[in-house]
Amino acid sequence: MSELGFDPSATRPEALATLLEQIMAVYSVSDDETPLADSIEDFLRRECPHLMVRRHGDTLVASTALGRDHRVILAGHIDTVPVIDNFPPRWLEPGDPLIRPEIARDHPDERVMWGRGATDMKASDAVMLYLAAALAEPAYDLTYVFYDHEEVAAEQNGLRKVAEAHPDWIRGDFAIIGEPTGCGIEGGCNGTIRFDVITHGVAAHSARAWMGENAIHKAADILNRLNAYKPADVPVDGLVYREGLNATLISGGKGTNVIPDECRVHVNYRFAPDKSVAQAKALMMGADAGAELGNGEHVATDGMFEGYGIEMKDESPSARPGMDAPFAVSLARLVKERTGRDPLAKLGWTDVARFSQLGVPAVNLGAGDPLLAHKHDEQVPESDLGLLAGILEDALG
């Protein structure tokens, strides 16, 4: 197990840089989070005696019990997407050609952490670990959540499992998810559903194609419908969300000389938080199609893909911005003072939706550029850690 920690005499920038370097050095692609979860648990128990530490699987929940009037939750996932020649990580010194031009321009003479997970979201994890140790007497009761399996299917999500098994562990009045936002606030999030749109045909030898019916050819109409779709900009509670509808996979056929009897187009609909999952599904396949996770193929009765077979694969709800909560108002004011940025809409799905389902208003606020998440040259300037830590220390302490 790799030991996490920093010298008690270290300055805040030094402590943050040390923690980030240590966390980055631990490989934690989804399904391999246990070593990092073990190190985080050891750090919390060793360095944070003011916190009650609990563990469920590879998710750590550490809480104060100070009797404050309100509780704020800070949550970050510890897994990453698979590496693409970007592990092990390393610090890039000023002038290194691996530093992206826009980062070199905005952060001259500054070190940059390069490697898998730098922005999504180990920089924010490092800040939260630092705060866990540094904020022994905050103005609010605090709960820190370090969870596994965020980058994969929703049923594996560690935060979801804690919410189902131990909902009392994550009760609170407000939550901050450390997804990368460049230290600005991104409110709410789009929801997402994924499903196969299925065509059926009749198999035959391709030399006698008239004896069959080509399911792949039938899929042309599905692709035409997707091509005709115009992404919608949807205002919700003062923030503007952009929807998206795309084919992301296509499969069909059983042989190079066989007329295919089935074709599947995998579709992902990202919908704004003015809609529930049920409403999003109704737009795609009709309200009474009956297609649910795990119950096989059903015929779309209405909507964009009316008449085609539908098999649900994944679904996650959207979340409204939650920017009218009192803590959100004061946090947005502080972020504006430090960064000059007003709150924006979160266009991707994040676990703010999970807190929203629990009745806890939540926002995304984290270090690193969200546009660099999952890229092969994922990187974060060192000063982002100090900026985020300063905002959160002042907001919470």
PLY file of the C-alpha trace (Angstrom):
ply
format ascii 1.0
element vertex 397
property float x
property float y
property float z
element edge 396
property int vertex1
property int vertex2
end_header
0.00 0.00 0.00
1.26 3.49 -0.91
1.23 5.85 2.06
-0.37 9.26 1.57
0.63 12.25 3.66
2.49 15.55 3.85
4.91 17.26 6.23
2.98 19.17 8.94
5.30 22.13 8.38
4.56 22.22 4.63
2.84 25.23 3.09
-0.57 24.69 1.55
0.81 24.62 -2.04
3.49 22.13 -0.97
0.98 19.88 0.79
-1.43 19.94 -2.15
1.31 19.15 -4.67
2.57 16.27 -2.52
-0.89 14.73 -2.16
-1.61 15.05 -5.88
1.71 13.43 -6.77
1.02 10.54 -4.39
-2.55 9.96 -5.58
-1.57 10.16 -9.23
1.12 7.53 -8.71
-1.48 4.92 -7.68
-3.06 3.17 -10.68
-6.84 3.24 -10.21
-8.61 2.48 -13.48
-12.17 1.31 -12.79
-12.15 -2.19 -11.23
-8.66 -1.51 -9.81
-9.46 1.13 -7.17
-8.74 -1.00 -4.08
-5.08 0.06 -3.62
-6.00 3.76 -3.74
-9.04 3.20 -1.49
-6.75 1.45 1.02
-4.30 4.37 0.96
-7.05 6.94 1.41
-8.55 5.00 4.32
-5.15 4.79 5.98
-4.63 8.57 5.53
-8.06 9.46 6.92
-7.67 7.23 9.99
-4.07 8.31 10.62
-4.20 12.04 9.88
-7.84 12.98 10.59
-8.78 11.94 14.15
-11.66 14.44 14.09
-13.42 12.40 11.38
-15.51 9.25 11.73
-14.37 6.98 8.89
-16.59 4.30 7.34
-16.06 2.08 4.32
-18.42 0.27 1.97
-16.58 -1.71 -0.71
-14.01 0.70 -2.11
-15.94 3.83 -1.07
-14.76 5.87 1.93
-17.08 8.18 3.88
-15.51 10.41 6.55
-17.63 12.79 8.63
-17.38 15.37 11.37
-19.86 15.31 14.26
-19.60 18.85 15.59
-23.31 19.55 16.02
-23.38 22.32 13.43
-26.74 23.48 12.04
-25.91 22.39 8.49
-23.85 19.70 6.76
-21.97 20.02 3.47
-20.81 16.96 1.51
-17.66 16.97 -0.63
-17.51 14.01 -3.01
-14.99 12.77 -5.54
-14.53 9.54 -7.44
-11.17 7.81 -7.26
-11.33 5.75 -10.45
-10.11 6.79 -13.88
-10.82 5.72 -17.43
-8.26 3.35 -19.02
-4.76 4.69 -19.64
-3.61 5.75 -23.13
0.19 5.91 -22.82
-0.33 8.40 -19.95
0.71 6.41 -16.90
2.87 6.75 -14.83
2.24 10.48 -14.38
4.86 13.19 -14.01
5.32 16.87 -13.34
6.04 18.92 -16.45
8.37 21.84 -15.86
7.78 25.19 -17.63
8.69 24.96 -21.29
8.02 21.21 -21.59
6.50 20.56 -25.05
3.87 18.26 -23.50
2.23 21.26 -21.80
-0.79 22.24 -23.88
-0.45 25.68 -25.53
-3.45 27.18 -23.75
-2.16 26.04 -20.36
1.34 27.31 -21.12
-0.19 30.66 -22.12
-2.41 31.03 -19.04
0.06 29.52 -16.54
3.57 30.57 -17.57
6.45 29.57 -15.31
4.26 26.98 -13.59
4.52 23.22 -13.16
1.82 21.07 -14.70
0.79 17.58 -13.59
0.44 15.30 -16.62
-1.12 11.84 -16.71
-4.27 9.79 -16.42
-6.66 11.23 -13.86
-4.95 14.61 -13.51
-8.16 16.52 -14.25
-10.77 13.78 -13.86
-10.52 13.98 -10.96
-7.47 13.34 -8.82
-6.61 17.04 -8.51
-9.93 17.61 -6.73
-9.41 14.44 -4.67
-6.07 15.84 -3.47
-7.76 19.09 -2.43
-10.47 17.20 -0.54
-7.91 15.05 1.27
-6.02 18.21 2.26
-9.22 19.81 3.56
-10.09 16.64 5.48
-6.85 17.03 7.41
-6.78 20.83 7.63
-10.38 21.71 8.55
-10.73 20.35 12.07
-13.17 23.13 13.15
-15.20 24.10 10.08
-18.27 26.32 10.15
-20.38 23.42 8.87
-20.36 19.73 9.63
-18.58 18.09 6.71
-18.77 14.71 5.02
-16.06 13.61 2.59
-16.89 10.84 0.11
-14.19 9.13 -1.98
-15.97 6.59 -4.19
-15.23 3.95 -6.81
-16.63 2.98 -10.22
-17.90 6.36 -11.42
-16.48 5.94 -14.93
-18.46 2.77 -15.74
-22.09 1.58 -15.75
-24.36 3.18 -13.16
-25.10 -0.07 -11.31
-21.41 -0.32 -10.31
-21.16 3.24 -8.96
-19.84 3.25 -5.37
-21.82 6.34 -4.40
-24.98 4.67 -5.63
-24.22 1.59 -3.53
-23.69 3.71 -0.41
-26.91 5.62 -1.09
-28.79 2.32 -1.26
-27.09 0.55 1.66
-26.30 3.45 4.02
-28.29 6.56 3.03
-27.70 8.03 6.50
-23.96 8.24 5.74
-24.52 10.88 3.05
-27.34 12.96 4.46
-26.67 16.68 4.18
-27.92 20.11 3.21
-25.66 20.69 0.21
-23.12 18.72 -1.84
-20.10 19.67 -3.93
-18.90 17.19 -6.56
-15.25 17.74 -7.50
-15.67 17.07 -11.22
-13.33 19.28 -13.28
-14.83 22.72 -13.91
-11.75 24.94 -14.02
-12.66 26.02 -10.46
-15.95 27.50 -11.64
-19.43 26.31 -10.69
-21.35 24.09 -13.09
-24.88 23.53 -11.87
-27.06 20.46 -12.29
-26.42 18.04 -15.15
-27.99 16.47 -18.18
-29.53 13.05 -17.80
-28.64 10.14 -20.07
-30.32 7.07 -21.50
-28.66 4.45 -23.71
-30.58 1.91 -25.76
-30.35 -0.28 -28.85
-32.66 0.46 -31.78
-33.15 -2.87 -33.53
-34.13 -3.86 -37.06
-35.02 -7.41 -38.11
-34.65 -9.15 -41.42
-34.44 -12.62 -42.93
-31.14 -14.42 -43.37
-30.17 -15.74 -46.81
-27.13 -16.42 -48.96
-25.85 -13.13 -50.40
-25.78 -14.75 -53.87
-29.58 -15.09 -53.56
-30.30 -11.92 -51.65
-33.90 -11.83 -52.89
-34.58 -14.81 -50.65
-33.83 -12.72 -47.56
-34.42 -9.31 -46.05
-31.46 -7.10 -45.13
-31.64 -5.78 -41.56
-28.59 -3.54 -41.99
-30.19 -1.76 -44.94
-33.25 -1.11 -42.80
-31.03 0.70 -40.29
-30.51 3.49 -42.84
-33.82 5.01 -41.75
-32.66 5.03 -38.11
-29.47 6.85 -39.10
-31.44 9.32 -41.22
-33.64 10.15 -38.23
-30.54 10.73 -36.12
-28.97 12.91 -38.82
-32.12 15.03 -38.97
-32.06 15.68 -35.22
-31.24 19.27 -34.22
-29.63 19.63 -30.74
-31.82 21.72 -28.46
-30.66 24.43 -26.06
-32.91 24.22 -23.00
-32.98 26.94 -20.29
-33.54 25.58 -16.77
-33.53 27.81 -13.69
-31.31 30.41 -15.34
-28.75 28.01 -16.88
-28.79 26.75 -20.48
-28.31 23.03 -21.19
-27.58 21.56 -24.62
-29.12 18.20 -25.44
-27.56 15.57 -27.69
-28.74 12.46 -29.55
-26.18 10.22 -31.21
-25.50 6.73 -32.47
-22.37 5.52 -30.66
-22.17 1.87 -31.80
-23.63 -0.22 -34.63
-23.55 -3.98 -35.07
-25.10 -6.53 -37.41
-24.41 -9.50 -39.60
-23.06 -13.01 -39.05
-20.94 -13.60 -42.13
-19.50 -11.92 -45.19
-21.80 -13.86 -47.51
-24.94 -13.87 -45.35
-27.80 -11.38 -45.58
-28.05 -10.05 -41.99
-31.20 -10.84 -40.05
-30.58 -8.26 -37.28
-28.93 -4.88 -36.87
-28.53 -2.83 -33.68
-27.83 0.89 -33.52
-26.77 1.93 -30.02
-28.18 5.38 -29.24
-27.28 7.80 -26.44
-29.74 10.60 -25.59
-28.41 13.34 -23.29
-31.43 15.26 -22.03
-31.80 18.54 -20.13
-32.94 18.65 -16.48
-36.41 19.83 -17.43
-37.13 16.15 -18.16
-37.29 12.98 -16.10
-35.97 9.66 -17.36
-39.57 8.63 -18.13
-40.16 11.77 -20.18
-36.91 11.27 -22.08
-37.87 7.68 -22.88
-41.32 8.79 -24.03
-39.71 11.14 -26.57
-37.56 8.33 -27.95
-39.90 5.30 -27.86
-43.29 6.28 -26.45
-44.58 6.34 -22.89
-46.03 2.83 -23.00
-43.31 0.92 -24.90
-42.47 -1.08 -21.77
-38.71 -1.09 -22.41
-36.89 -1.25 -19.07
-33.38 -2.23 -18.04
-32.97 -5.98 -18.25
-36.37 -6.86 -19.76
-35.28 -7.42 -23.35
-36.65 -6.02 -26.58
-39.90 -4.07 -26.90
-41.45 -2.21 -29.83
-41.42 1.59 -29.71
-45.05 2.72 -29.70
-44.34 6.40 -30.38
-41.51 8.92 -30.40
-38.48 9.23 -32.64
-38.02 5.48 -33.14
-41.67 4.44 -33.38
-42.07 0.97 -34.87
-38.54 -0.23 -34.18
-37.38 -2.67 -31.53
-35.87 -1.08 -28.41
-33.68 -2.65 -25.74
-32.68 -0.43 -22.81
-29.02 -0.55 -21.74
-28.49 2.24 -19.18
-30.26 5.24 -17.66
-29.36 8.01 -15.22
-31.54 10.97 -14.21
-30.81 14.63 -14.79
-30.45 17.17 -11.97
-31.75 20.71 -11.80
-29.14 23.40 -11.01
-29.91 23.84 -7.31
-28.45 27.34 -7.45
-31.22 28.84 -5.29
-30.00 27.05 -2.14
-28.56 29.61 0.36
-25.14 27.94 0.45
-25.06 27.84 -3.37
-25.75 31.59 -3.53
-22.86 32.42 -1.19
-20.55 29.90 -2.88
-21.33 31.36 -6.32
-20.54 34.84 -5.02
-17.18 33.66 -3.65
-16.29 31.84 -6.90
-17.17 34.97 -8.89
-14.84 37.04 -6.67
-11.93 34.60 -7.12
-12.36 33.60 -10.77
-14.66 36.14 -12.40
-16.90 33.30 -13.54
-20.65 33.00 -13.26
-22.26 29.55 -12.87
-22.68 27.49 -16.05
-24.75 24.44 -16.91
-23.09 21.01 -16.60
-23.62 19.33 -19.94
-22.32 15.86 -19.05
-23.85 13.53 -16.46
-22.37 13.64 -12.96
-23.33 12.41 -9.52
-25.05 15.69 -8.67
-28.04 13.78 -10.05
-27.64 11.12 -7.37
-27.67 13.76 -4.62
-30.62 15.48 -6.28
-32.57 12.21 -5.99
-31.76 12.20 -2.27
-33.10 15.75 -1.92
-29.63 17.30 -1.50
-28.89 20.33 -3.73
-25.51 19.89 -5.41
-23.10 21.59 -7.78
-19.96 20.60 -9.67
-16.84 22.49 -8.58
-13.37 21.10 -9.22
-9.84 21.70 -10.45
-8.81 21.19 -14.05
-10.28 21.90 -17.47
-13.31 19.65 -18.13
-12.45 19.60 -21.85
-9.27 17.66 -21.01
-11.04 14.88 -19.09
-10.30 11.46 -20.62
-7.84 12.88 -23.16
-4.45 11.24 -23.69
-2.70 14.45 -22.58
-4.83 15.04 -19.48
-3.09 17.66 -17.35
-3.70 20.28 -14.65
-1.70 23.39 -13.67
-0.43 23.32 -10.11
-2.13 26.60 -9.17
-5.60 25.09 -9.78
-5.17 23.10 -6.58
-4.47 26.20 -4.50
-7.32 28.13 -6.13
-9.86 25.38 -5.39
-8.54 24.80 -1.86
-8.72 28.51 -1.10
-12.31 28.79 -2.33
-13.45 25.77 -0.32
-11.53 26.70 2.83
-13.14 30.14 2.86
-16.60 28.78 2.01
-16.51 26.06 4.67
-14.14 27.23 7.36
0 1
1 2
2 3
3 4
4 5
5 6
6 7
7 8
8 9
9 10
10 11
11 12
12 13
13 14
14 15
15 16
16 17
17 18
18 19
19 20
20 21
21 22
22 23
23 24
24 25
25 26
26 27
27 28
28 29
29 30
30 31
31 32
32 33
33 34
34 35
35 36
36 37
37 38
38 39
39 40
40 41
41 42
42 43
43 44
44 45
45 46
46 47
47 48
48 49
49 50
50 51
51 52
52 53
53 54
54 55
55 56
56 57
57 58
58 59
59 60
60 61
61 62
62 63
63 64
64 65
65 66
66 67
67 68
68 69
69 70
70 71
71 72
72 73
73 74
74 75
75 76
76 77
77 78
78 79
79 80
80 81
81 82
82 83
83 84
84 85
85 86
86 87
87 88
88 89
89 90
90 91
91 92
92 93
93 94
94 95
95 96
96 97
97 98
98 99
99 100
100 101
101 102
102 103
103 104
104 105
105 106
106 107
107 108
108 109
109 110
110 111
111 112
112 113
113 114
114 115
115 116
116 117
117 118
118 119
119 120
120 121
121 122
122 123
123 124
124 125
125 126
126 127
127 128
128 129
129 130
130 131
131 132
132 133
133 134
134 135
135 136
136 137
137 138
138 139
139 140
140 141
141 142
142 143
143 144
144 145
145 146
146 147
147 148
148 149
149 150
150 151
151 152
152 153
153 154
154 155
155 156
156 157
157 158
158 159
159 160
160 161
161 162
162 163
163 164
164 165
165 166
166 167
167 168
168 169
169 170
170 171
171 172
172 173
173 174
174 175
175 176
176 177
177 178
178 179
179 180
180 181
181 182
182 183
183 184
184 185
185 186
186 187
187 188
188 189
189 190
190 191
191 192
192 193
193 194
194 195
195 196
196 197
197 198
198 199
199 200
200 201
201 202
202 203
203 204
204 205
205 206
206 207
207 208
208 209
209 210
210 211
211 212
212 213
213 214
214 215
215 216
216 217
217 218
218 219
219 220
220 221
221 222
222 223
223 224
224 225
225 226
226 227
227 228
228 229
229 230
230 231
231 232
232 233
233 234
234 235
235 236
236 237
237 238
238 239
239 240
240 241
241 242
242 243
243 244
244 245
245 246
246 247
247 248
248 249
249 250
250 251
251 252
252 253
253 254
254 255
255 256
256 257
257 258
258 259
259 260
260 261
261 262
262 263
263 264
264 265
265 266
266 267
267 268
268 269
269 270
270 271
271 272
272 273
273 274
274 275
275 276
276 277
277 278
278 279
279 280
280 281
281 282
282 283
283 284
284 285
285 286
286 287
287 288
288 289
289 290
290 291
291 292
292 293
293 294
294 295
295 296
296 297
297 298
298 299
299 300
300 301
301 302
302 303
303 304
304 305
305 306
306 307
307 308
308 309
309 310
310 311
311 312
312 313
313 314
314 315
315 316
316 317
317 318
318 319
319 320
320 321
321 322
322 323
323 324
324 325
325 326
326 327
327 328
328 329
329 330
330 331
331 332
332 333
333 334
334 335
335 336
336 337
337 338
338 339
339 340
340 341
341 342
342 343
343 344
344 345
345 346
346 347
347 348
348 349
349 350
350 351
351 352
352 353
353 354
354 355
355 356
356 357
357 358
358 359
359 360
360 361
361 362
362 363
363 364
364 365
365 366
366 367
367 368
368 369
369 370
370 371
371 372
372 373
373 374
374 375
375 376
376 377
377 378
378 379
379 380
380 381
381 382
382 383
383 384
384 385
385 386
386 387
387 388
388 389
389 390
390 391
391 392
392 393
393 394
394 395
395 396
